Each structure stands twice: as structure tokens, then as C-alpha cells.
């Protein structure tokens, strides 16, 4: 592919029709053969799905092995409906765009007469991701632009929030920059279901639907009570389904994603057949603020957990900082992690406490959970699989333990995870 006029070699996950990822019809099983033609071993995780543990698409828990180049691996399970995605869980391949949408439609959606538009956001660098990680952890020195460490690293000493460990060369929406965005043809007065996926490795975005009033109806594939929004945050790994109703008449409507703490942005354009499309600036006039929990505290699930007491509540501390890049969970890295123990059928609460000055998008494999408190304030929040835990803040999540095995629990900032911010949920 070409980024900013320069050739780049990246990975891809494509279906038999050559399109990215997969779209499943209502009631269709996720039955596929994953054929590795990428030139090196890999494994693909089905983010948002809750398959049997041996089909989760990870190797570090011991159930699966890497798929060798030229080999194939079969998967067959009943998928969870909604907007999900797939990405490599091997090394830093995700940074090289080894990611794609995984959309599972419902019969109700098919009867809504809405145009389905999927947008996968990503951050892009020409640098070798291993060199970026080495520069962050001290193995390669502090890098400059185009993939080096950002300058805002003094949070623990100055009391300011840390943002954006890595400076990227470009930000992409469906593999294209805002200098050459994808244009989706829409009808005047059309009805749109916009499926947004933040597949970026280390970038949270502010989503802005501009002149179109957006209504969020689902997050992470789980329905929420419809909520009208202006610009809203989308952390790494998270998804949002947004309904848009276009006005009558011709028009072009940018949908923008601006990096938190920065002017850089990407996006797409919705345009009617005769609309005049003007070139968009790839940078905003002002920097966006930090992504936080402003939206999280307002979302309400349409299918919350049944009311029952907790059988087990465990505190989990997110530890480490930018200065040493020593990210961990409960002061430990993955190499010496302490599992979070649960038993089948328990109602489990996890109090996720962020001890540092940087927000962390925390993802639990194999389960969806409900957000039931933010910063100590109880709520009956959204069902999710990935939640942003704010700096020096906390989030309580609740779930019913019903999928036995060993399941990863980690920060979905790829470089934080690679540095060690990962443990496992283990059934005993």
C-alpha cells in the first residue's frame, strides 16, 4: 500500500473475496479455515467473540500454537452478534496492520433498511515496531518523529496526564489517510449504521460526525439505550455503532477521528451521488483533549446483568509508568504474573484501579462484562469487552463466570501489553 506518497509493506486479513475480514449473516456459524500466507508464523484473535478457549486465537495460555507460514487452522463456533474485529496476537504484527473487521449481523438489523458502513481506524508507522518498543523500554534510545517516543512523559513527576507514547507517521481509516479518504456513496435522506472500530495499537480517538447528529446504539457489539452524542471518545480496541439520518438533498459529510492530545486526524466521507467533495485538512485547528470516561458514565445497557450478589470481588492494580516503561498489573509483568482466579458460575467483580498518570484500555478475553462503577460511583452501565480506566481512577466491572479456561486480561495499548501489562483470568 501507499501512505503519504510512500510505499509500505503491511499485513492483511482477507476473506476469499479479497475483502478485509468477515461479515456473517444472522445465524451463520463462524466456520472458517485461517490460511497463513504472511511469510511468518502468526495467530489471530477474534476480539469480542466468546468461543471455547481453544479457539480464542492466543498461544501464551498454552491451548494453541502458532500457525506456520503456509499452514492453516480451522475454527468453528457460534459467534456473538455485533461489531467486532480480528487481529494478530503474535508479537507486534498488529502494528503492521494485521487486523480486520468481524461483523455478525442480526435479523433485526437486516430489516432496518439502513446502509451498513464499517470503518477500521489504525495508527501507522514506517519504522520497525520492534525498534519502537526498544526505544520506549530503553533498548534503542529515545526516537524522534515517525515512531519515536513522544515528549509528554513527565506525568508521574508533574502531575499531568500522560498521552501518546508513540508518534506515528499517519492515522488511517480503512487503510487510507484523510488526504485520500474513502468516500462512501449514500442516498439523500439515507439512513446509516456506522460501525466504528478502533484498531489502533496506541491511539485513542475523538469521533466527530460533524453536521450529522449521531446516536450511539451499541458499544463493543452490545446494545445500549440510544444516546445522542456530539464528539465522543473511542479507546484502543473499542467499537461503537452509530445511527445517522442524512438530510434531504445532496451533500458530503465527513466523519472524523482525531487523535487525543493532538491535531492529527483521519476519517471518511459520506457523499450523495451529485455532492461536491472538497479536500479536507489532515490536521485540526486545535488539539483534542484526553479521551476519558465522559461517555462511559452515561451509557446504559439494554440487557444488563441480572441482579445478584457478588461471589468474588478482586482488586486489580494497573502499575508502571512512562519513565521506565515498566507497565504491569499488580506490580508484575506477564513473565511473573499472578492469575486472577474465578470459579464456574460465580458472579465476579473486578475493581480495576489505575495507579498511574496514563489511561489504559483494558480488555478481557472470552467474556463480556458490565461497567458497574466509575471512580467509585455506582451505575448500571454498558456491557463491554474493553473499558478505558482513567489516570488515577478506577472502574468496577461485573460478569458471570461461564466460559472455563485461561483467558488473557491486558491493556490494549500494544506497547503496554508487550512491556508486560497482561495477566490472565483463570478458572479453578
C-alpha positions as CSV (number, residue, x, y, z in Angstrom):
1,X,0.0,0.0,0.0
2,X,1.0,3.7,-0.2
3,X,0.9,6.1,2.7
4,X,1.6,9.8,2.3
5,X,3.1,9.1,-1.2
6,X,5.5,6.4,0.1
7,X,5.3,2.7,-0.4
8,X,4.7,0.5,2.6
9,X,4.6,-3.3,3.0
10,X,2.0,-4.4,5.5
11,X,0.0,-7.5,6.5
12,X,-3.7,-8.0,5.9
13,X,-6.5,-10.4,6.8
14,X,-8.8,-11.1,3.8
15,X,-11.7,-13.3,3.0
16,X,-12.0,-15.5,-0.1
17,X,-13.5,-12.5,-1.9
18,X,-10.4,-10.4,-1.2
19,X,-12.3,-8.1,1.2
20,X,-11.0,-7.3,4.7
21,X,-12.2,-9.6,7.5
22,X,-15.5,-11.2,7.5
23,X,-19.3,-10.4,7.6
24,X,-21.6,-13.1,8.9
25,X,-25.3,-13.4,8.2
26,X,-27.8,-13.9,11.0
27,X,-27.5,-17.4,12.5
28,X,-24.3,-18.2,10.5
29,X,-21.6,-20.0,12.4
30,X,-18.0,-18.7,12.4
31,X,-16.7,-21.7,10.5
32,X,-13.5,-20.9,8.6
33,X,-10.1,-22.1,7.7
34,X,-7.4,-19.5,8.5
35,X,-4.7,-19.9,5.9
36,X,-1.3,-18.2,6.8
37,X,0.3,-16.6,3.7
38,X,2.0,-13.8,5.5
39,X,5.6,-15.2,5.4
40,X,6.0,-15.8,9.1
41,X,4.2,-17.6,12.0
42,X,1.0,-15.9,13.3
43,X,-2.1,-16.4,15.3
44,X,-5.4,-14.4,15.0
45,X,-7.6,-13.4,18.0
46,X,-11.3,-12.9,17.4
47,X,-11.8,-9.7,19.5
48,X,-15.2,-9.5,21.1
49,X,-16.1,-13.2,20.5
50,X,-16.6,-15.7,23.3
51,X,-15.6,-19.0,21.7
52,X,-14.3,-22.1,23.6
53,X,-10.9,-21.2,25.0
54,X,-9.0,-23.4,22.5
55,X,-10.3,-21.2,19.6
56,X,-9.6,-17.8,21.2
57,X,-6.5,-17.1,19.0
58,X,-3.7,-16.8,21.5
59,X,-0.8,-19.0,22.3
60,X,0.6,-17.8,25.6
61,X,-2.1,-19.6,27.7
62,X,-1.0,-22.9,26.2
63,X,-4.1,-24.0,24.3
64,X,-2.9,-23.1,20.8
65,X,0.3,-23.0,18.8
66,X,1.4,-20.5,16.1
67,X,0.2,-21.1,12.6
68,X,3.3,-21.6,10.5
69,X,3.6,-19.8,7.2
70,X,1.8,-21.9,4.5
71,X,-0.2,-23.8,7.1
72,X,-3.9,-23.5,8.1
73,X,-6.0,-23.7,11.2
74,X,-9.7,-24.4,11.4
75,X,-12.2,-22.5,13.6
76,X,-15.9,-23.4,14.2
77,X,-18.1,-21.7,16.9
78,X,-21.4,-19.9,17.3
79,X,-20.4,-16.2,17.0
80,X,-21.6,-13.3,19.2
81,X,-23.5,-10.8,17.1
82,X,-22.4,-7.2,16.7
83,X,-19.4,-5.1,15.6
84,X,-16.2,-7.0,16.4
85,X,-12.8,-7.4,14.9
86,X,-9.9,-9.7,14.4
87,X,-6.2,-9.1,14.9
88,X,-2.9,-10.8,15.4
89,X,-1.9,-11.8,18.9
90,X,1.7,-12.6,17.9
91,X,4.5,-10.2,18.7
92,X,3.9,-6.7,17.2
93,X,2.2,-7.8,14.0
94,X,-0.9,-5.8,14.8
95,X,1.1,-2.6,14.3
96,X,1.8,-3.8,10.8
97,X,-2.0,-3.7,10.1
98,X,-2.7,-7.4,10.8
99,X,-6.3,-6.6,11.7
100,X,-9.7,-6.6,10.0
101,X,-13.4,-6.2,10.9
102,X,-15.6,-9.1,12.1
103,X,-19.2,-8.2,11.7
104,X,-22.0,-10.5,12.8
105,X,-25.4,-9.2,11.7
106,X,-28.8,-9.9,13.3
107,X,-32.2,-10.5,11.7
108,X,-33.4,-7.2,13.2
109,X,-30.6,-5.2,11.6
110,X,-31.3,-6.8,8.2
111,X,-34.8,-5.5,8.3
112,X,-33.9,-1.9,9.3
113,X,-33.3,-0.6,5.8
114,X,-30.1,1.1,6.8
115,X,-26.8,1.2,4.9
116,X,-24.1,-0.6,6.8
117,X,-20.7,1.3,6.8
118,X,-17.7,-0.2,8.6
119,X,-14.7,1.9,9.5
120,X,-11.5,0.4,11.0
121,X,-9.2,3.0,12.5
122,X,-5.4,2.5,12.8
123,X,-2.1,4.2,13.5
124,X,0.7,3.6,11.1
125,X,4.5,3.8,11.2
126,X,7.2,3.1,8.6
127,X,9.5,2.1,11.4
128,X,10.0,-1.5,12.6
129,X,7.7,-1.9,15.6
130,X,10.4,-3.8,17.4
131,X,12.6,-0.7,17.2
132,X,9.8,1.4,18.6
133,X,9.4,-0.9,21.6
134,X,13.1,-0.9,22.1
135,X,13.2,2.9,22.2
136,X,10.3,3.0,24.7
137,X,11.9,0.4,27.0
138,X,15.4,1.9,26.8
139,X,16.8,-0.7,24.4
140,X,17.2,1.7,21.5
141,X,17.3,5.2,22.9
142,X,14.6,7.8,22.5
143,X,13.3,8.1,19.0
144,X,12.3,11.1,17.0
145,X,9.3,11.6,14.8
146,X,7.7,8.9,12.7
147,X,7.5,6.3,15.5
148,X,9.6,7.6,18.4
149,X,8.6,8.3,22.0
150,X,6.5,11.4,22.5
151,X,7.6,14.3,24.6
152,X,4.8,14.2,27.2
153,X,6.5,11.7,29.6
154,X,6.6,13.7,32.8
155,X,3.2,12.7,34.3
156,X,4.4,11.0,37.4
157,X,6.6,13.9,38.4
158,X,4.5,16.8,37.1
159,X,1.0,15.6,38.0
160,X,-0.1,15.9,34.3
161,X,-1.8,13.1,32.4
162,X,0.5,11.2,30.0
163,X,-0.7,10.9,26.4
164,X,0.5,9.2,23.3
165,X,3.7,7.1,23.9
166,X,4.4,6.9,20.2
167,X,4.5,9.4,17.4
168,X,3.2,7.8,14.2
169,X,3.6,8.7,10.5
170,X,-0.1,8.5,9.7
171,X,-3.5,7.7,11.0
172,X,-5.7,5.6,8.8
173,X,-9.4,4.9,8.3
174,X,-9.9,1.7,6.2
175,X,-6.2,1.9,5.3
176,X,-6.4,5.4,3.9
177,X,-5.4,8.9,5.2
178,X,-7.5,11.9,5.3
179,X,-5.5,13.3,2.3
180,X,-7.1,10.5,0.2
181,X,-10.1,9.3,2.2
182,X,-12.5,6.6,1.3
183,X,-15.8,8.1,0.0
184,X,-18.9,6.1,0.6
185,X,-21.8,6.8,-1.7
186,X,-25.0,7.4,0.2
187,X,-28.6,8.4,-0.6
188,X,-30.0,11.8,0.1
189,X,-32.2,11.3,3.2
190,X,-30.5,8.0,3.7
191,X,-30.3,6.0,7.0
192,X,-26.8,4.8,8.0
193,X,-25.5,2.4,10.6
194,X,-21.9,3.4,11.1
195,X,-19.7,0.7,12.7
196,X,-16.6,2.2,14.1
197,X,-13.7,0.0,15.2
198,X,-10.6,1.5,16.9
199,X,-7.9,-1.0,15.8
200,X,-5.1,1.4,16.6
201,X,-2.2,0.0,18.6
202,X,-1.5,3.0,20.7
203,X,-4.0,5.8,19.8
204,X,-7.3,6.8,21.3
205,X,-9.5,8.9,19.1
206,X,-12.3,11.5,19.4
207,X,-15.0,10.7,16.9
208,X,-16.9,13.6,15.3
209,X,-19.8,13.1,13.0
210,X,-19.9,16.8,12.1
211,X,-23.2,18.1,10.8
212,X,-24.8,14.8,11.3
213,X,-26.4,14.1,14.7
214,X,-25.1,10.7,15.8
215,X,-27.0,8.3,18.1
216,X,-24.9,5.5,19.7
217,X,-26.9,2.3,19.9
218,X,-24.1,-0.3,20.7
219,X,-20.6,-0.4,22.1
220,X,-18.3,-3.4,21.7
221,X,-21.1,-5.2,20.0
222,X,-23.5,-4.9,22.9
223,X,-26.7,-2.8,22.7
224,X,-27.1,0.3,24.8
225,X,-30.0,2.6,25.3
226,X,-29.9,5.0,22.3
227,X,-27.9,8.0,23.2
228,X,-27.4,11.2,21.1
229,X,-23.8,12.3,21.0
230,X,-21.6,15.0,19.7
231,X,-17.8,14.2,19.6
232,X,-17.1,11.1,21.7
233,X,-14.0,9.1,22.7
234,X,-13.1,5.7,21.4
235,X,-10.2,3.9,23.0
236,X,-8.0,1.2,21.6
237,X,-9.9,-2.0,21.0
238,X,-13.4,-0.4,21.5
239,X,-16.2,-0.3,19.0
240,X,-19.3,1.9,18.6
241,X,-22.4,1.6,16.4
242,X,-23.8,5.0,15.5
243,X,-27.1,5.7,13.7
244,X,-27.1,8.6,11.3
245,X,-30.0,10.1,9.4
246,X,-29.0,12.1,6.4
247,X,-30.8,15.3,5.4
248,X,-32.7,15.5,2.1
249,X,-30.8,16.9,-0.8
250,X,-27.2,16.5,-2.0
251,X,-24.3,16.7,0.5
252,X,-20.9,15.5,1.6
253,X,-20.4,14.6,5.3
254,X,-17.0,14.0,6.8
255,X,-16.7,11.5,9.7
256,X,-13.5,12.4,11.5
257,X,-11.4,10.7,14.1
258,X,-8.9,13.0,15.8
259,X,-6.1,11.7,18.0
260,X,-6.4,12.6,21.6
261,X,-4.0,15.4,22.7
262,X,-3.1,16.1,19.1
263,X,-4.2,17.9,15.9
264,X,-3.7,14.8,13.7
265,X,-6.8,13.2,12.3
266,X,-8.2,10.7,9.8
267,X,-11.7,9.8,8.6
268,X,-14.0,9.0,5.8
269,X,-16.6,10.9,3.7
270,X,-20.3,10.1,3.2
271,X,-21.4,11.7,-0.1
272,X,-24.6,11.6,-2.2
273,X,-24.1,11.0,-5.9
274,X,-24.0,14.6,-7.0
275,X,-22.3,16.1,-4.0
276,X,-19.3,18.4,-4.3
277,X,-16.5,16.9,-2.3
278,X,-13.8,19.3,-1.0
279,X,-10.3,18.4,0.2
280,X,-10.1,18.0,4.0
281,X,-7.2,19.2,6.1
282,X,-5.3,16.3,7.7
283,X,-4.9,18.3,10.9
284,X,-7.4,20.1,13.0
285,X,-7.2,23.7,14.1
286,X,-6.8,22.8,17.8
287,X,-5.5,19.8,19.6
288,X,-8.1,17.4,21.1
289,X,-8.3,16.8,24.8
290,X,-7.6,13.5,26.5
291,X,-10.1,10.7,26.0
292,X,-11.8,9.8,29.3
293,X,-14.9,8.3,30.8
294,X,-17.3,11.2,30.0
295,X,-19.3,8.9,27.7
296,X,-18.9,5.8,29.8
297,X,-20.8,7.1,32.8
298,X,-23.8,8.0,30.6
299,X,-24.2,4.7,28.7
300,X,-26.8,2.2,29.9
301,X,-27.1,-1.4,28.7
302,X,-30.4,-2.6,27.2
303,X,-29.6,-6.1,28.6
304,X,-27.8,-5.6,31.9
305,X,-26.7,-8.5,34.1
306,X,-29.4,-9.9,36.3
307,X,-29.3,-8.6,39.8
308,X,-27.4,-10.9,42.2
309,X,-24.7,-10.5,44.9
310,X,-21.1,-10.9,44.1
311,X,-19.5,-14.2,44.9
312,X,-16.0,-12.8,44.5
313,X,-14.5,-9.3,44.2
314,X,-10.9,-8.8,43.3
315,X,-8.8,-5.7,43.2
316,X,-6.5,-5.3,40.2
317,X,-4.0,-2.5,40.1
318,X,-2.6,-1.1,36.8
319,X,1.0,-0.2,37.6
320,X,4.1,1.3,36.0
321,X,4.8,4.5,34.1
322,X,6.3,6.2,31.1
323,X,9.7,7.0,32.6
324,X,10.7,3.3,33.0
325,X,8.1,1.9,30.6
326,X,7.6,-0.8,33.3
327,X,3.9,-1.3,32.7
328,X,2.4,-4.2,34.7
329,X,-0.6,-5.5,36.6
330,X,-0.3,-5.6,40.4
331,X,3.4,-4.6,40.0
332,X,4.2,-7.7,37.9
333,X,4.8,-8.2,34.2
334,X,3.4,-11.2,32.2
335,X,6.6,-13.2,32.8
336,X,5.8,-13.4,36.5
337,X,2.1,-12.6,36.5
338,X,-0.3,-13.6,39.3
339,X,-3.6,-15.0,37.8
340,X,-7.0,-13.7,38.7
341,X,-8.8,-16.7,40.0
342,X,-12.5,-17.4,39.5
343,X,-14.9,-20.4,39.7
344,X,-17.5,-21.5,37.2
345,X,-20.9,-19.8,37.7
346,X,-19.6,-17.1,40.1
347,X,-20.7,-13.5,39.8
348,X,-17.3,-11.8,39.7
349,X,-16.4,-8.2,40.3
350,X,-13.1,-6.7,39.3
351,X,-12.1,-3.4,40.8
352,X,-9.6,-2.1,38.2
353,X,-7.5,0.6,39.8
354,X,-5.1,2.8,37.8
355,X,-2.2,3.8,39.9
356,X,-0.6,5.9,37.2
357,X,-1.0,9.0,35.1
358,X,-1.9,7.4,31.8
359,X,-5.3,5.9,30.8
360,X,-5.4,2.2,29.9
361,X,-7.9,0.4,27.7
362,X,-8.3,-2.9,29.4
363,X,-9.6,-6.0,27.5
364,X,-10.8,-9.3,28.9
365,X,-10.8,-12.3,26.5
366,X,-13.7,-14.7,26.3
367,X,-16.2,-12.7,28.3
368,X,-18.3,-9.5,28.1
369,X,-18.8,-7.6,31.4
370,X,-20.9,-4.8,32.7
371,X,-19.4,-1.5,33.8
372,X,-21.0,-1.1,37.3
373,X,-18.9,1.8,38.8
374,X,-16.6,4.5,37.6
375,X,-14.3,6.3,40.0
376,X,-16.3,4.9,42.9
377,X,-19.7,6.0,41.6
378,X,-22.1,3.1,41.0
379,X,-24.0,2.8,37.8
380,X,-25.8,0.3,35.6
381,X,-23.5,0.9,32.7
382,X,-22.8,-0.7,29.3
383,X,-21.8,-4.3,28.6
384,X,-18.4,-4.3,27.0
385,X,-15.2,-6.3,26.5
386,X,-12.8,-3.3,26.6
387,X,-13.0,-0.5,29.1
388,X,-10.9,2.6,29.5
389,X,-9.6,3.1,33.0
390,X,-8.7,6.8,33.6
391,X,-5.5,8.0,35.2
392,X,-5.5,7.7,39.0
393,X,-9.1,6.4,38.6
394,X,-11.0,3.2,38.8
395,X,-13.6,1.1,37.1
396,X,-15.6,-1.8,38.6
397,X,-16.7,-4.5,36.1
398,X,-19.0,-7.4,36.7
399,X,-19.5,-10.6,34.9
400,X,-20.8,-14.2,35.3
401,X,-18.0,-16.7,35.0
402,X,-19.4,-19.1,32.4
403,X,-16.5,-19.8,29.9
404,X,-13.9,-22.0,31.6
405,X,-10.3,-21.8,30.8
406,X,-7.4,-19.4,31.0
407,X,-8.2,-16.0,29.4
408,X,-6.0,-13.0,28.9
409,X,-6.6,-9.8,30.7
410,X,-4.5,-6.9,29.4
411,X,-4.0,-3.4,28.3
412,X,-5.0,-2.9,24.6
413,X,-2.2,-0.4,24.0
414,X,0.0,-2.9,22.2
415,X,3.3,-1.4,23.5
416,X,2.0,-1.5,27.1
417,X,1.0,-5.1,26.7
418,X,4.3,-6.0,25.1
419,X,6.1,-4.4,28.0
420,X,4.2,-6.6,30.4
421,X,0.8,-5.2,31.3
422,X,-1.0,-8.5,31.0
423,X,-2.2,-11.2,33.3
424,X,-4.9,-14.0,32.9
425,X,-8.3,-14.9,34.3
426,X,-8.0,-18.5,35.4
427,X,-10.9,-20.8,36.3
428,X,-10.1,-23.1,39.2
